[in-house]
Amino acid sequence: MAQSSKKAVDNEPQNWLDDHGDYLYNYAVSRVSSREAAEDLVQETLLAALKNYSSFDGKSNIRTWLTGILRHKIMDHYRQIYKSDKNKVDIESGNIDDFFDQGVNKGRWRPERAPKAWSEWPDKSINQKEFMKILGECLNDLPERIATVFRMSQLEDMDTKIICKDLKISATNYWVIMHRARSGLRRCLEMLWLDKS
């Protein structure tokens, strides 16, 4: 009886911010481009949870339920960014051919643009926390629409077909965006991470 009483206290809406706010904020900030957006998403999540608390059936713990709501808010945020006129990036412009040989070795990486071999990366004693911080900075430096597609694919682990359907883009367009995201991240990581070693 005492355990179910404690569980009831943990599920009380007035405790959500204290008990789960930091977790939700850290979850959001790792997936969106700004701390302000993460704060707004957490606030929207808590308000939506409060509004829909009567639908919480208790089959999962409250943190799992709140995180599920937050994930939906993040997906809505991604869609909003992608559709926003102020963030439009013409992904068909720009010359991807700059990365690849157009002569005898057509389609192969140009030597100066090729990704570094794994053997050239820092040794296995990589400080993962520092690397993840730099990766986050590099993601934030990408055009927002490109970063959004990358986050949906790599951080939210969404299927390509679902991303294309949600954002109303073709599969070809998706692959061009992912190529640009990876190329931009590669350049940024080479400057901020690899040049340090």
C-alpha positions in Angstrom: 0.0 0.0 0.0 2.8 2.4 0.8 4.5 1.8 -2.5 1.3 2.6 -4.5 0.9 5.7 -2.4 4.4 6.8 -3.4 3.7 6.1 -7.0 0.6 8.2 -6.8 2.7 11.1 -5.4 5.3 10.7 -8.2 2.5 11.0 -10.8 1.0 14.2 -9.4 1.2 17.0 -12.0 2.7 19.5 -9.4 5.8 17.2 -9.2 6.4 16.8 -12.9 8.7 19.8 -13.4 10.8 18.9 -10.3 10.9 15.2 -11.0 11.2 15.1 -14.8 12.0 18.7 -16.0 15.8 18.3 -16.3 15.5 14.9 -18.0 12.9 16.3 -20.6 15.0 19.4 -21.2 18.2 17.5 -21.8 16.2 15.1 -24.1 14.9 18.1 -26.1 18.1 20.2 -26.2 19.9 17.2 -27.7 17.4 17.1 -30.6 16.7 20.7 -31.4 18.9 23.6 -32.5 18.4 26.0 -29.5 18.0 26.0 -25.8 15.0 28.3 -26.1 13.3 25.9 -28.4 14.0 23.0 -26.0 12.5 25.1 -23.1 9.4 25.9 -25.2 9.0 22.2 -26.1 9.2 21.1 -22.5 6.7 23.7 -21.5 4.3 22.6 -24.3 4.8 19.0 -23.2 3.9 19.7 -19.6 0.8 21.7 -20.6 -0.3 19.0 -23.0 0.2 16.3 -20.3 -1.7 18.4 -17.8 -4.6 18.8 -20.3 -4.6 15.1 -21.1 -3.8 13.7 -17.7 -7.1 11.9 -17.5 -6.0 9.8 -20.5 -2.9 8.5 -18.7 -3.7 4.9 -18.0 -0.7 4.1 -15.8 0.6 1.2 -18.0 3.9 3.0 -18.3 5.7 5.3 -15.8 5.0 9.0 -16.0 8.4 9.9 -17.4 7.9 7.5 -20.3 4.5 9.0 -21.0 5.9 12.6 -20.8 8.8 11.7 -23.1 6.3 10.3 -25.6 4.4 13.5 -25.6 7.7 15.4 -26.0 8.8 13.3 -28.9 5.5 14.3 -30.7 6.2 17.9 -29.9 9.7 17.6 -31.3 8.4 16.0 -34.5 5.9 18.9 -34.9 8.8 21.3 -34.3 10.8 19.6 -37.1 7.9 19.8 -39.5 7.4 23.5 -38.7 11.0 24.2 -39.3 11.0 22.3 -42.6 8.0 24.1 -43.9 9.0 27.6 -42.7 9.7 30.0 -45.5 12.4 31.8 -43.5 14.4 28.5 -43.4 14.1 27.5 -47.0 17.2 26.2 -48.6 17.2 25.2 -52.2 18.7 21.8 -51.9 18.9 21.4 -55.6 21.2 24.4 -55.9 24.8 24.1 -55.0 27.2 21.8 -56.8 27.5 18.4 -55.3 29.9 17.6 -58.2 32.5 19.7 -56.4 33.0 16.6 -54.2 33.4 14.1 -57.0 35.7 13.7 -60.0 34.1 14.5 -63.3 36.9 13.3 -65.5 38.5 9.8 -65.8 37.5 8.8 -62.3 33.9 10.1 -62.7 31.9 9.6 -59.6 34.8 9.0 -57.2 35.7 11.3 -54.4 38.1 14.1 -55.3 41.2 13.5 -53.1 40.9 16.9 -51.4 37.2 16.3 -50.6 37.3 12.7 -49.6 36.5 11.7 -46.0 39.5 11.0 -43.9 40.3 7.4 -43.4 39.5 5.9 -40.0 43.2 5.6 -39.3 43.5 9.4 -39.5 40.8 10.0 -36.8 41.9 10.5 -33.2 42.9 7.3 -31.3 40.4 5.2 -29.4 40.7 7.4 -26.3 38.2 9.8 -27.8 36.5 11.8 -25.1 32.9 11.0 -26.2 31.3 13.8 -24.1 33.5 16.4 -25.8 32.9 14.8 -29.2 29.2 14.9 -28.7 29.3 18.6 -27.7 31.2 19.4 -30.9 28.9 17.2 -33.0 26.0 19.2 -31.6 27.7 22.5 -32.5 28.3 21.2 -36.0 24.6 20.2 -36.3 23.6 23.7 -35.2 25.8 25.2 -37.9 24.0 23.3 -40.7 21.1 25.0 -42.4 18.1 24.3 -40.2 16.1 22.4 -42.8 19.1 20.1 -43.5 19.8 19.6 -39.8 16.1 18.8 -39.3 16.1 15.9 -41.8 19.4 14.6 -40.3 18.0 14.7 -36.8 14.8 12.9 -37.8 16.8 10.2 -39.5 19.7 9.8 -37.1 18.5 11.0 -33.7 14.8 10.0 -33.9 15.7 6.9 -36.0 12.7 7.5 -38.3 12.2 5.5 -41.5 13.1 7.3 -44.7 9.7 6.8 -46.2 8.0 8.3 -43.1 10.4 11.3 -43.2 9.6 11.8 -46.9 5.9 11.6 -46.3 5.9 13.9 -43.3 8.0 16.5 -45.0 6.5 16.0 -48.5 9.9 15.4 -50.2 11.0 12.9 -52.7 13.4 10.1 -51.8 15.9 11.7 -54.2 15.6 14.9 -52.3 16.0 13.1 -49.0 19.3 11.5 -50.1 20.6 14.9 -51.4 19.8 16.5 -48.1 21.4 13.6 -46.1 24.5 13.9 -48.3 24.7 17.6 -47.7 24.2 17.1 -43.9 27.0 14.4 -43.8 29.3 16.5 -45.9 28.7 19.6 -43.7 29.2 17.6 -40.6 32.4 16.0 -42.0 33.9 19.4 -42.8 32.9 20.8 -39.4 34.2 17.8 -37.4 37.5 17.9 -39.3 38.0 21.6 -38.3 36.7 21.4 -34.7 37.6 17.9 -33.7 40.3 16.3 -35.9 42.5 19.4 -36.2 42.8 19.4 -32.4 44.5 16.0 -32.3 
